[in-house]
Structure formats: structure tokens, C-alpha cells
Amino acid sequence: MREFPSTGAKLQDYEAFLAIVDTGNLTQAAARLRRSLQSISRSLSALEVQVGVVLIRRTTRVAQPTEAGLAFHRRLSVAFREIALAEAEVGDKSEMLSGTLRVAGSAYFVGHYVVPAIREFSLQHPGVKFDLRISEEFTEPVRTGVDLMIRIGHLPPSPMKSRKIASLRCVAIASTSYVVARGRPENPADLARHACIVRTSAQDARAWTFQARDGTPLRVPVQGVFEADNAYVTMRAVLAGMGIAVMPFYHAREAVETGLAEIVLDDFTLEPTTAHAIWPSGSRTPSRVRRFVDLLVQRLKKEVI
């Protein structure tokens, strides 16, 4: 096992410490690094003995870094980022890409649009291994240990790098059974008399803004008896006849094509939402990340999403 000459600490001990701080838990750190919990605990103990200070305060549920641990983590993160960039520089000088690309995103979008891109990329670069993490929430890649995140909708302020990979059409959708039972709204103001399904994770969850053909914006408050923070669950509620929802069309396409649901208020448009690729900021982006984002952009330009 390789050792750092100044301390004698093993590289895996440093990796374990970074993972513990990033995940906040020894068990999750072990899962991320695919090591046993006992191995992670031994690495942390060995590192603390080596540096001579307590880096992590442990409880049964949480691993909290001390002030010294936070300072050590900041410096160590920079060092490991430089190692990754050095590997990327070497890789850029060769046509053969290698390493693991850890990608996070929502299950539906990743399954339908990212996985086919992964298959194409893998055929071009068989030395790259993919590790997918299904996640709905926006978190910074550095803290979750991923190289690339795919996020739908508004991006909060962040030092991370990002690139738009797709523009997503949004629609108002209802099940065919709901339309038969409750009628079809003719204009956005009619939504006041309808049950609306609120997707709380959307940017304007409780006020939907439509645009008339003449460009006039029409912002209407909405309410109903069902709310969810997940687009898939929201679509299931639509199919159950619980009301009208607004969402990216790709969630509803299959239901519309099979006649289970239909677009309402189609004389009005909703502002499209966007899909972004997000990755850690730094002086240099690893080539496998950069090239995979390029492929996503190229593929999704051809898709009607």
C-alpha cells in the first residue's frame, strides 16, 4: 500500500477520512468506498494517531468533524482534487479514457435519457466505468462524492460548473377519467374550479404561469387536496384521477400516447424548464466528464422532450 512520505499514512486512510466528512457517517462512507465498516474505523483511528489530533467526534449515528478535522478536510480535498486532475491530464494525452464516472440524477430522467447515452459512451470508451446514484435533491457533487449531477429545473446559486443539456416542454395534464368527470378547463382562470395537484419541488409550485397566444402572461394560484415532492408520484396521482398537474412532458408522454391522460389548456403555453449537467469547479475538468457532457448535449438536441 502506497504511503505518504511525511506521515506514513496510507492513501486509503485519507480516502476514508474524506468520505466520512462528506457523508457524515462511517456506515455511508464504507458503502461509498465499498469497504467494511471496521476497515473504515481502523483507517480513521490510524490517521488520528498519525496526525496526533482528534479529527472526528463519533456518536452512534453521526460522525462530526472537529475544527481541526474541518481544516484538515479542506486541505486534503484540494490535494485529492489535484491528484484527479493529474490523472485527467495524463488521460487527455491518450485516446483511451479510463476511470469511474459517478453520475447522480432522478430515476425517470436518468433511466430514459442518461442510460442510453451511457451505453453509447461505453461503446466508445470501454475503459470508463459508470456508477449511478439516484437522487432527486440538489446537492453539491463534492459533498456527495459524485463527478456529475443531472438536475431538472431552477438551479440554486452554487460555485459548481454547469451546462444546459436540454430544454423540456411543460404541460398541464389530466387523466381522461378526470376530464370526463369534471370537464376540461378552457382557460387558466378555470383552474380555480378544479382540483390541482401541487408538485412542491417545482419552482412555482402553487402558482402556475401560462402564456396566451398573444404573449400575455397569465399567473394563476392553484390548490387541491394532494401534494407531492416527486414528479413520478405526481403523475401517478394524475392517472388516479385526482386532478390536474403541471410537469415536464416527458413524464406524461407514455400516458398521453396510450390515451390514459391528455393535455389540457393546450391553447396556452407554459415556460419550458431545463436540464443541466453539474460538476465540481476546478482549474480543469476531467476529460471523461467533459466528453460525456458533450455526448449528452449532442444526443438530447435530437430528442423531443
C-alpha positions in Angstrom: 0.0 0.0 0.0 1.3 3.4 -1.0 2.2 5.7 1.9 2.6 9.5 2.1 6.3 10.0 2.9 5.8 12.8 5.5 3.4 10.9 7.8 3.5 7.2 6.8 -0.3 7.3 6.5 -1.8 5.1 3.8 -3.8 6.6 1.0 -6.8 4.6 1.9 -6.8 6.2 5.3 -7.1 9.7 3.8 -9.8 8.5 1.4 -11.7 7.1 4.4 -11.5 10.4 6.3 -12.7 12.4 3.3 -15.7 10.0 2.8 -16.6 10.2 6.5 -16.7 14.0 6.5 -18.6 14.1 3.1 -21.3 11.6 4.1 -21.4 12.4 7.9 -21.5 8.8 8.8 -19.0 5.9 8.9 -21.5 3.4 7.5 -22.2 5.6 4.5 -18.5 6.2 4.0 -18.0 2.4 4.0 -20.7 2.0 1.4 -19.3 4.7 -0.8 -15.8 3.2 -0.8 -17.1 -0.4 -0.9 -15.2 -1.3 2.3 -16.2 -2.8 5.6 -17.3 -0.5 8.5 -14.4 -2.0 10.6 -11.9 -1.1 7.9 -13.1 2.5 7.7 -13.0 2.8 11.5 -9.4 1.4 11.5 -8.4 3.9 8.9 -9.8 6.8 10.8 -8.1 5.7 14.0 -4.8 5.2 12.3 -4.9 8.6 10.7 -5.8 10.3 14.0 -2.9 8.6 15.7 -0.6 9.6 12.9 -1.6 13.3 13.0 -1.9 13.4 16.7 -5.3 15.1 17.0 -9.0 14.0 17.1 -10.4 14.6 13.6 -13.9 13.2 14.0 -16.2 13.1 17.0 -18.2 9.8 16.8 -21.7 9.0 18.0 -23.8 6.0 17.2 -25.5 7.9 14.3 -23.3 10.9 13.3 -19.6 11.5 12.6 -18.9 15.2 13.3 -15.6 16.7 12.2 -13.8 18.8 14.8 -12.4 22.2 14.0 -9.0 20.6 13.2 -10.9 17.9 11.2 -12.6 20.6 9.0 -9.3 22.4 8.4 -7.6 19.1 7.5 -10.5 18.2 5.2 -10.3 21.5 3.3 -6.6 21.0 2.6 -6.9 17.3 1.8 -9.8 17.8 -0.6 -7.6 20.2 -2.6 -4.8 17.6 -2.7 -7.1 14.8 -3.9 -8.6 17.1 -6.5 -5.1 17.8 -7.8 -4.5 14.1 -8.0 -7.7 13.6 -10.0 -6.7 16.5 -12.3 -3.2 15.0 -12.8 -4.8 11.7 -13.8 -7.1 13.6 -16.2 -4.1 15.3 -17.8 -2.5 12.0 -18.5 -5.7 10.6 -19.8 -6.2 13.6 -22.2 -2.9 12.7 -23.9 -4.3 9.3 -24.8 -7.4 8.4 -26.8 -8.2 5.8 -24.2 -10.3 7.2 -21.4 -10.5 5.2 -18.1 -11.7 5.5 -14.5 -15.1 5.7 -12.9 -17.7 8.3 -13.7 -20.1 8.7 -10.8 -23.4 10.2 -12.0 -26.4 11.3 -9.9 -29.9 12.2 -11.1 -33.6 11.5 -10.8 -34.6 7.9 -11.7 -37.0 8.7 -14.5 -34.8 11.2 -16.4 -31.7 9.1 -15.9 -33.4 5.9 -16.9 -34.9 7.3 -20.1 -32.2 9.7 -21.3 -28.9 9.2 -19.5 -28.7 5.4 -19.5 -28.9 5.3 -23.4 -26.1 7.9 -23.5 -24.1 5.8 -21.1 -24.4 2.8 -23.4 -23.2 4.8 -26.4 -20.3 6.3 -24.4 -19.3 2.8 -23.1 -19.0 1.5 -26.6 -16.7 4.4 -27.5 -14.7 4.3 -24.2 -14.9 0.8 -22.7 -12.3 1.8 -20.1 -14.8 4.1 -18.3 -16.9 2.5 -15.6 -20.2 4.1 -14.6 -21.6 4.3 -11.0 -25.2 5.8 -11.0 -26.7 7.4 -7.8 -30.4 8.0 -7.9 -31.2 11.3 -6.2 -34.0 13.9 -6.5 -32.5 16.7 -4.4 -30.0 19.3 -5.5 -26.7 18.8 -3.6 -23.2 19.8 -4.5 -21.3 17.0 -6.2 -18.3 17.4 -3.9 -20.3 16.6 -0.8 -22.0 13.5 -2.3 -18.9 12.1 -3.9 -20.1 12.2 -7.5 -18.5 13.5 -10.6 -21.6 14.7 -12.4 -25.2 15.6 -11.4 -28.2 15.9 -13.7 -30.7 18.3 -12.4 -34.1 19.4 -13.7 -35.4 22.9 -13.1 -34.1 26.0 -11.5 -30.5 25.8 -10.2 -29.8 27.5 -6.8 -26.6 29.6 -6.6 -23.6 27.4 -6.5 -19.9 27.5 -7.2 -20.3 24.4 -9.3 -19.8 24.4 -13.1 -22.9 23.7 -15.1 -24.1 23.3 -18.7 -27.6 23.2 -20.1 -28.2 19.8 -21.8 -31.9 20.0 -22.7 -34.9 22.3 -22.8 -38.0 20.5 -21.5 -41.5 21.2 -22.6 -44.0 21.6 -19.7 -47.7 20.8 -20.0 -50.9 20.8 -17.9 -52.0 17.2 -17.7 -55.1 15.4 -16.5 -56.4 11.8 -16.8 -59.1 11.0 -19.3 -61.3 9.9 -16.5 -60.9 13.2 -14.7 -61.8 15.2 -17.8 -64.9 13.0 -18.3 -66.0 13.5 -14.7 -65.0 17.2 -14.1 -64.8 18.7 -17.6 -62.0 20.4 -19.4 -60.7 23.9 -18.3 -61.0 26.3 -21.2 -58.6 28.9 -19.8 -56.2 29.1 -16.8 -58.8 31.0 -14.7 -61.0 27.9 -14.8 -58.4 26.1 -12.6 -60.0 27.8 -9.6 -62.9 25.3 -10.0 -60.7 22.3 -10.5 -58.6 20.0 -8.2 -54.9 20.8 -8.9 -52.1 18.5 -7.9 -49.2 20.5 -6.4 -45.7 19.3 -7.1 -43.9 21.0 -4.2 -40.4 20.5 -5.6 -41.3 22.8 -8.6 -40.1 26.4 -8.6 -43.6 27.9 -8.7 -45.5 25.0 -7.1 -48.6 26.9 -6.1 -48.9 29.5 -8.9 -48.7 28.4 -12.5 -47.9 30.9 -15.2 -49.4 30.3 -18.7 -48.9 32.4 -21.8 -51.7 33.2 -24.2 -51.2 33.2 -27.9 -50.7 36.9 -27.9 -47.9 36.6 -25.4 -49.9 37.8 -22.4 -48.7 36.1 -19.2 -51.5 34.6 -17.0 -50.4 33.6 -13.5 -53.0 31.7 -11.5 -52.8 30.3 -7.9 -53.7 26.6 -7.6 -54.8 24.4 -4.8 -56.0 20.9 -4.2 -56.1 18.0 -1.7 -52.9 16.3 -2.9 -49.3 17.4 -2.8 -46.1 15.6 -3.6 -42.4 16.5 -4.0 -41.8 13.9 -6.7 -42.7 14.1 -10.4 -43.3 10.3 -10.7 -45.7 10.3 -7.7 -47.4 13.4 -9.1 -48.0 11.6 -12.4 -49.4 8.6 -10.6 -51.9 10.9 -8.8 -52.9 12.3 -12.2 -53.6 8.8 -13.5 -55.6 8.1 -10.4 -57.9 10.9 -11.4 -57.0 13.2 -8.5 -56.7 16.3 -10.5 -54.7 18.4 -13.0 -50.9 18.8 -12.7 -48.1 20.7 -14.4 -44.9 18.8 -15.3 -42.3 18.2 -18.0 -44.0 16.4 -20.9 -41.6 13.5 -20.8 -43.2 12.3 -17.6 -46.6 12.2 -19.3 -45.7 11.2 -22.8 -46.5 7.5 -22.4 -49.8 8.1 -20.7 -50.9 10.6 -23.4 -49.8 8.2 -26.2 -51.8 5.4 -24.7 -54.9 7.5 -24.0 -54.7 7.4 -20.3 -54.1 11.1 -19.9 -54.5 14.2 -22.1 -53.0 17.7 -22.2 -55.4 20.4 -21.1 -55.2 24.2 -21.7 -53.2 23.4 -24.9 -54.1 26.8 -26.3 -51.8 28.3 -23.7 -48.1 27.5 -23.2 -46.0 27.1 -20.1 -42.4 28.2 -19.8 -40.1 25.3 -20.5 -37.9 24.0 -17.8 -34.3 23.0 -18.3 -32.0 20.0 -17.6 -28.4 20.8 -16.5 -25.3 18.8 -16.0 -23.4 20.0 -12.9 -19.9 19.1 -11.8 -17.3 20.3 -9.4 -15.5 23.6 -10.2 -11.8 23.5 -10.6 -9.0 24.5 -12.9 -9.5 21.6 -15.1 -12.5 19.2 -15.8 -11.6 15.5 -16.2 -11.9 14.5 -19.8 -14.3 11.7 -19.2 -16.7 14.2 -17.5 -16.3 16.8 -20.3 -16.8 14.3 -23.1 -19.8 12.6 -21.5 -21.5 16.0 -21.1 -20.7 16.7 -24.8 -22.4 13.5 -25.7 -25.5 14.2 -23.6 -25.9 17.6 -25.3 -25.5 16.1 -28.7 -28.0 13.3 -28.1 -30.6 15.4 -26.3 -30.6 18.0 -29.1 -32.1 15.3 -31.3 -34.8 14.3 -28.7 -38.2 15.8 -28.5 -38.5 16.0 -24.7 
